[in-house]
Amino acid sequence: MTRTIAIDTVDYGRVEVVEPAWCIGHGREMGVPVYRDDITHNSVRVKAGTDTETHGWLPMLTACVSWAPFREIVPVITLIVDVEHDFEAEDGRRVAEGLRLAASRIEVLATEAIRLRGEIT
């Protein structure tokens, strides 16, 4: 299900945008100065990480499907991948496990973004 929302922009005034069903909303764009090209639809974020002996919980990935309809032709995937620590050798397997989980979640998001392209084009 889609709906139309109105966002006030600095450069184009009030802009009506069709919000795809997978979009989590535009609360952060409401009431603050935003340019039309900055209007972005984002899906729910997925995360991946692992528990290590040395550093405890280690986040490795935050990702979502994203689409800025006035800037991009089709949805893309937004990835934040970050791991930088010195690890005990025993944590190496846990880190590798977390990276495999992150990779599988990226593959799922990529598949979803490709599927969503069919709804747009």
N, C-alpha and C positions, 0 to 999 in steps of 0.2 A: 504494500500500500504506500502510495506517495501522497505528499501534501505540499502545498505552496506556502512559503513563508516570505515575509518582507523584512529586508535588512537595510538600514540607512547607511549609505556609503559616503565617503568624503568626496569622491570624484564623480559619481553618477546619481547622487541623491538616493531616493528609495528604490531598491531593486527587489523584484519578486523572483524567487528562486524555487524551482521544484526540488523538494528534498526527498531523496530516495529512501525507501523503507529501511535500509541498513544504516542510515546516518543516525548518530546518537544525539544530534541536536546542535544548536548554534548558540548556546548560552553565553559562551565567552565572546562572541561577536556582537551580542546585543548590548547597546548602551556605551560602547567604546568606539572611537574613530577607526573605521575599517575601509580599506579600498576594495573596489569590486573584485579585482584579481586575487585578493586575499581570502575571499569567501571559500571555505573548504568544507566538504563533507568528510567526516571520519567515522569509521566503524568502531565497534568495541575493540579495545586494545587487548592483544594477547601478550603473554609474558612467558619467559623461560629462564631457568637458572638452576643452580644446584647447591646442595649443602656441603660445605667443606669443613675439614677439621681445623684448618688454619684460620679461615676468615668467616666461618659460619655461613649463613645464606649469602649466595653470590648471584645477584641478578646479572643476566647475560643479554637478554633481548626484551625489547618492547617494540611491538609492531602493530600496524593496522592497515586496512584498506583506506585510501585517501583519494579524494577527487576535488580539484579546484576547477569547476566547470567553465570559468571564464579564462582559465590559463592552460588547462590540459584537456586534450580531446577525450581521453578515457581514464578510468580509475587506475591508480598506481598503488604500490605498496610502500609504506613509510616504515623504515627500519632504524632502530637504534640498537646497535650491537656494541657491547662494551665489556671487555674483560682485561684488566691489567693489574696483575699481582705477581708476587713470587709465591710459589706453592711448594708445599712438601710433596715429594714424589708420590706419596700415597694418595694425594688429592688429584693427581693427574687423571686417573680413571673417572673420577666424579666430574671433573671439568669436561672431559670428553663426552660423558653422558649428557651433561647439560647442553653442550654444543650440538649433539645429535638431536636432542629435543627441540632446540632452537631451529635447527635446519628443517625438521619435520613441520614445525609451525609456520615457517616461512613458505614452504611448499604448499601448505593448505591455503594460506593467504593469497599466494600467487594464483592458485587455481580459482579461488573465489573472485579475484580481480578480473581474471580472464573471462569468467562466466558473466560477471556484471557488465563487461563491455558489450555483450550481446543485447543487454537490456537498453543500452544507450545508443548504439549505432544502428 
